[in-house]
């Protein structure tokens, strides 16, 4: 069975199909919410889907969120200060929400 990053191609295709079907609803709802650098950075909304939502659609959001927590928490002193801490907090909240939804 062919895979990319350990994910079977059939699962990837299904995730892409779901992603494209949901794009219209995301654009009509979520993406009309106010954009800000912490919860909805405008530059992440290009193409109608945020990276976090795409990661959720292909089942790797837990690792994506954890990686971003580490990234923002480790760089805050040298890059964006409190804004990076707020981003790390946002990803913590997203990870908590994901994990609680799985219980």
C-alpha positions in Angstrom: 0.0 0.0 0.0 1.4 3.4 -1.0 1.9 5.9 1.8 3.1 9.4 2.3 4.4 10.3 5.8 3.1 6.9 6.9 -0.5 7.8 5.9 -2.1 5.6 3.3 -2.9 7.4 0.0 -6.6 6.5 0.3 -6.8 8.2 3.7 -5.0 11.2 2.3 -7.4 11.4 -0.7 -10.4 11.1 1.6 -9.1 13.8 3.9 -8.6 16.1 0.9 -12.1 15.4 -0.3 -13.5 16.3 3.2 -11.3 19.4 3.3 -12.6 20.7 0.0 -16.2 19.9 0.9 -15.9 21.8 4.2 -14.1 24.8 2.7 -17.3 26.5 1.7 -18.8 26.2 5.2 -15.5 27.4 6.8 -15.4 30.4 4.6 -19.0 31.3 5.3 -18.6 30.9 9.1 -15.2 30.6 10.8 -13.2 32.7 8.5 -15.4 35.7 8.8 -14.5 35.9 12.4 -12.2 38.7 13.4 -8.6 38.0 12.5 -5.8 38.6 15.0 -2.2 37.4 15.3 -3.0 34.9 18.1 -6.2 33.0 17.2 -6.7 33.7 13.5 -3.7 35.1 11.8 -4.8 36.5 8.5 -1.8 35.0 6.6 -2.9 31.5 7.6 -6.4 31.8 6.0 -5.1 31.8 2.4 -7.0 29.1 0.4 -9.9 28.9 2.8 -8.4 26.5 5.4 -6.0 27.1 8.3 -3.1 24.7 8.8 -4.5 23.5 12.1 -7.8 22.6 10.5 -6.0 20.7 7.8 -3.9 18.8 10.3 -7.2 17.9 12.1 -8.7 16.6 8.9 -5.7 14.2 8.3 -5.5 13.1 11.9 -2.2 14.6 13.0 -3.4 17.7 14.9 -2.2 16.4 18.3 1.5 16.4 17.2 1.0 19.6 15.3 -0.3 21.4 18.3 2.4 20.0 20.6 5.1 21.0 18.2 3.8 24.6 18.0 3.6 24.8 21.7 7.3 24.0 21.9 8.2 26.3 19.0 6.5 29.4 20.4 7.5 28.8 24.0 11.2 28.3 23.1 11.5 31.3 20.9 9.6 34.0 22.8 12.6 35.7 24.3 14.3 36.2 20.9 11.4 36.8 18.6 8.0 38.1 19.5 7.9 38.1 23.3 4.5 37.9 24.9 2.8 37.4 21.6 4.6 34.1 21.2 3.6 33.1 24.7 0.0 33.8 23.8 0.4 31.7 20.6 1.8 28.8 22.8 -1.2 29.3 25.1 -3.6 29.2 22.1 -2.1 25.9 20.9 -2.2 24.5 24.5 -6.0 25.3 24.6 -6.4 23.7 21.2 -4.6 20.6 22.3 -6.6 20.4 25.5 -9.8 20.8 23.5 -8.8 18.0 21.1 -7.8 15.6 23.9 -11.0 16.3 25.9 -13.0 15.6 22.8 -11.4 12.2 22.4 -12.3 11.0 26.0 
